[in-house]
Amino acid sequence: PWKRLNRRSDEPLFRRGFRKLCQENANIFPNYIAFDGIKSIYTTRKLGYSKESWTGKVEIPDSLEVSKMVVLSFKVQLARTNIDLAGAVNTFIAGQTPNAYSEVQILNIVLSQVAREKCVTIGRNYFPESSIQGRSVDLTGGKTVWFGFFQSVNIGWKPMLNVDVANKPAVKGGNMIDYMEEVLAAPARGREPPIKPNFRDQGGRFWDSRKASRHVLILEKDLKGLKVRYIRPDKQKREWRCNKVMDPAKSLVMEHKGKKITIEDYFRIEYKHRLQFPHLPCLHLGSVQKNYYIPAELCEMKTQPLPQSKKLGEDETAQMIKTTAVTPYDRKKRIEDNLRDISNTFQNDQYAKEFGLSVESVMSQIPARVYDPPALAYKDLNNKKDNKPVKFEITQPGKWDMLRGPRGSKLSFIDNKHLTKWAILDLANTSPQDIDNFVDSLYKEGDKIGYHVEFHMEVARADMYNMNNVFKEFQRMCSLDLQMILIITRGKNASIYNGLKHEGDVISKISTQFVQQKNIGNQRFPPKPATLHNILLKINSKLGGTNQILDSSISPKIFSSPVMIMGADVTHPASDFKGVKPSIAAVVGSMDPKASQYKCEIRFQDTAQNEEMILSMEEVTNKLLREFRNRTKREPSRLIFYRDGVSEGQFLTVLNKELAAIRRACSSLNENYKPAITFVVAQKRHKTRLFPVNPPTGRNQNVPPGTAVDHTITHPTEFSFFLASHEGIQGTTKPTSYHLLWDDANMPADDLIKMTYYLCHVYARCERSVSYPAPTYYAHLAAFRARVHDDALIERGMATAQQRARLQENIGLNNYFM
């Protein structure tokens, strides 16, 4: 019914149209036919037409405007025949074909037909009607969270159906004035509910207050791009997206029949309708080129999923996490309940039966291995004879406390870089006594582990709402020859964080540590020792120290010969900044025999598209290898490379481009230099979850840290494994998926899993095993920090090619991204 190209968002309309087409043409179409919603249909029977193609038309109501009918034309012609789904899957499992993508896609379409007919579909996530009891939970700010499920066919050692819960933030439908009051409510304090303004009082005069300009900014940011339903005074309905929040109907002027009149007068003249709330704003709806200014009181907010480009606020995000982080038992029950509600776990799925598909009604039980944590090493201050690190056994997998070392020991960091010359910049108007107490507490916490915190050189103050003042004070402090500046803020402020990190890291080359005022403590509530300890972990790392290392007794002997462990990640801009902000690649490489100090290289990639391949891998690897040689006086005999953020469809491209680039970098250093390379991809974006058959009693019912699965649900012919290396503190643990793309060193599978698990224990920022290896984490942090630097340039209008090139130069600070 339109001239434009068809979109994914047209799918609900096309599905209704196709269903009617099948009903009206029973002689052409069989009872059960699988439709992907856009352009492909699949059937097990011959269609009832003999010519090359068949065309049929249907007339159905447009869901946007019930009163409007649209005509859809469907042209059907044969594209593929005799598709052998079982044969294609079996040849892939046997390793005779590289993939079975198209056949898997057909299986997905068939098995999702019932869910697509009954649910709101977003990708492979299915959300039953949100008004059903227990299907959604309200958040503040006019938002809600929908509960649904995800399903996708996954070919492991046999065909499997990967099912998980799905949660989606959404916009709560209803009266627009009610929605405005929710969005503009003052934040809740403690257990009190948010305080809503009353926009209905006195015809909406509250909007005319001095807060109106601030309200307009907040409301416009929230409404822009959302679908709004306009109900005309004659009860006809229209639905458009919102562009802008305009002036009140009482004062907003438009041209009508050659005269200028207010929006209020227009509705009085044209519709004989008197507005109840003329002081409330109008909304600019529909095409940006057309002036459809509609009073808020005639609008309704449509229930809709929150677009990808929009983010929940901090309070709503915290509420959503609290609501969706459920125990493994509850998550498993939700998955099973979802499938039972939709099709009695496929037992009543007529489409599946038509295609000869059956799905087991219970989850697969698979054996798993649990690896012991590695021994770590710290310095023992009570051992005066030799300076050898002391072995530290982790008794509780997933976390440890260095204060609880072997009997008779006093553990300290492996390499202390004491905090001797530093100053404080207070942007939160903290009392001098609270600052003194904080520094005293930091000193005492450091003293427990032999880490010296000298008295700060000065406390400078600046008004955080005066950016010029903040920058001037910070630049003055940078000239004092300090190791570090500690910055106290009231909360999170992106402008200040971005600006000062750029100024400190890139311009002045001085380390910075941000601390929120709530973590400083006060006389009644002193700072928590755990918080102080974590601050010291970060400070020592940023100053070039080493907190902990893997003990030399561990097996496999990863560090018995010089090895460089590398991590790489690419971060992409949010969808609404695509084409404006570049993708950023970060590669880190270890620079010492114990893989505790890392050098980082940052590269900006093409702005026009989200480029996942690291284009300058050869140059970056060459730089890292040269730096390794400068520091250790020899080249590494092995390279172990962990690559984050690559999907399965890109594995071959990554191997052909990035591995080849690493090889060329080695040859450019020395033509005979050919180190063994182990190339592993780490993936966090997947929906596989592991549930223990006999969960432990207590709060944490997750699989224990060190749980690994390398069969049945993994790739049928290439080596891959799932590893849950961290302790699931809240919700259900998400294991990381690892896929070995290349290995010259021929590492045994067991050694590769162990090495990966062990590297999750040397992350410097906390005393916990993290969810994937430290170098991959550091690459992620470095890419994120480069984004912070770039955002600071954009904010100041300085994002030129020359300034961005400066961000790619050697920053020169140790572990600045920590």
Stockholm file with secondary structure:
# STOCKHOLM 1.0

chainA/1-818         PWKRLNRRSDEPLFRRGFRKLCQENANIFPNYIAFDGIKSIYTTRKLGYSKESWTGKVEIPDSLEVSKMVVLSFKVQLARTNIDLAGAVNTFIAGQTPNAYSEVQILNIVLSQVAREKCVTIGRNYFPESSIQGRSVDLTGGKTVWFGFFQSVNIGWKPMLNVDVANKPAVKGGNMIDYMEEVLAAPARGREPPIKPNFRDQGGRFWDSRKASRHVLILEKDLKGLKVRYIRPDKQKREWRCNKVMDPAKSLVMEHKGKKITIEDYFRIEYKHRLQFPHLPCLHLGSVQKNYYIPAELCEMKTQPLPQSKKLGEDETAQMIKTTAVTPYDRKKRIEDNLRDISNTFQNDQYAKEFGLSVESVMSQIPARVYDPPALAYKDLNNKKDNKPVKFEITQPGKWDMLRGPRGSKLSFIDNKHLTKWAILDLANTSPQDIDNFVDSLYKEGDKIGYHVEFHMEVARADMYNMNNVFKEFQRMCSLDLQMILIITRGKNASIYNGLKHEGDVISKISTQFVQQKNIGNQRFPPKPATLHNILLKINSKLGGTNQILDSSISPKIFSSPVMIMGADVTHPASDFKGVKPSIAAVVGSMDPKASQYKCEIRFQDTAQNEEMILSMEEVTNKLLREFRNRTKREPSRLIFYRDGVSEGQFLTVLNKELAAIRRACSSLNENYKPAITFVVAQKRHKTRLFPVNPPTGRNQNVPPGTAVDHTITHPTEFSFFLASHEGIQGTTKPTSYHLLWDDANMPADDLIKMTYYLCHVYARCERSVSYPAPTYYAHLAAFRARVHDDALIERGMATAQQRARLQENIGLNNYFM
#=GR chainA/1-818 SS CCSSCCCGGGHHHHHHHHHHHHHHTTTTSCSCCEECSSSCEECSSCCSCCSSEEEEEEEEECSSCTTCEEEEEEEEECCCCSCCHHHHHHHHHTTSSSCCHHHHHHHHHHHTHHHHHHSEEETTEEECCTTSTTSEEECSTTEEEEEEEEEEEEESSSEEEEEEEEEEEEECCEEHHHHHHHHTCBCCCTTSCCBCCCTTGGGGGGGGSTTHHHHHHHHHHHHTTCEEEEECTTSCEEEEEEEEEEEETTTCEEEETTEEEEHHHHHHHHHCCCCSCTTSEEEEESCTTSCEEEEGGGEEECCEECCTTCCCCHHHHHHHHHHHCCCHHHHHHHHHHHHHHHHTTTTTCHHHHHTTCCCCSSCCCCCCEECCCCCEEEEETTCCSCCCCEEECCSSTTBCCTTSCSTTCCEECSBCCCBCSEEEEESSCCCHHHHHHHHHHHHHHHHHTTCCBCCCSCEEECCTTCHHHHHHHHHHHHTTCCSEEEEEESSCCHHHHHHHHHIIIIIICCEEEEEEGGGTCCSSSCCCHHHHHHHHHHHHHHTTCBCCEECTTCSSCTTSSCEEEEEEEEECCCGGGBTTBCCEEEEEEECSTTSCCEEEEEEECCTTTTCCSCTTHHHHHHHHHHHHHHHHSSCCSEEEEEEESCCGGGHHHHIIIIIHHHHHHHHHHCTTCCCEEEEEEEECCCCCCCCCSSCCSSSCCSCCTTEEECSSSSCSSSCEEEEECSCCCSSCCCCEEEEEEEETTCCCHHHHHHHHHHHTTCCTTCSBCCSSCHHHHHHHHHHHHHHHHHHHHHHTTCCCHHHHHHHHSCCCCTTTTC
#=GC SS_cons         CCSSCCCGGGHHHHHHHHHHHHHHTTTTSCSCCEECSSSCEECSSCCSCCSSEEEEEEEEECSSCTTCEEEEEEEEECCCCSCCHHHHHHHHHTTSSSCCHHHHHHHHHHHTHHHHHHSEEETTEEECCTTSTTSEEECSTTEEEEEEEEEEEEESSSEEEEEEEEEEEEECCEEHHHHHHHHTCBCCCTTSCCBCCCTTGGGGGGGGSTTHHHHHHHHHHHHTTCEEEEECTTSCEEEEEEEEEEEETTTCEEEETTEEEEHHHHHHHHHCCCCSCTTSEEEEESCTTSCEEEEGGGEEECCEECCTTCCCCHHHHHHHHHHHCCCHHHHHHHHHHHHHHHHTTTTTCHHHHHTTCCCCSSCCCCCCEECCCCCEEEEETTCCSCCCCEEECCSSTTBCCTTSCSTTCCEECSBCCCBCSEEEEESSCCCHHHHHHHHHHHHHHHHHTTCCBCCCSCEEECCTTCHHHHHHHHHHHHTTCCSEEEEEESSCCHHHHHHHHHIIIIIICCEEEEEEGGGTCCSSSCCCHHHHHHHHHHHHHHTTCBCCEECTTCSSCTTSSCEEEEEEEEECCCGGGBTTBCCEEEEEEECSTTSCCEEEEEEECCTTTTCCSCTTHHHHHHHHHHHHHHHHSSCCSEEEEEEESCCGGGHHHHIIIIIHHHHHHHHHHCTTCCCEEEEEEEECCCCCCCCCSSCCSSSCCSCCTTEEECSSSSCSSSCEEEEECSCCCSSCCCCEEEEEEEETTCCCHHHHHHHHHHHTTCCTTCSBCCSSCHHHHHHHHHHHHHHHHHHHHHHTTCCCHHHHHHHHSCCCCTTTTC
//
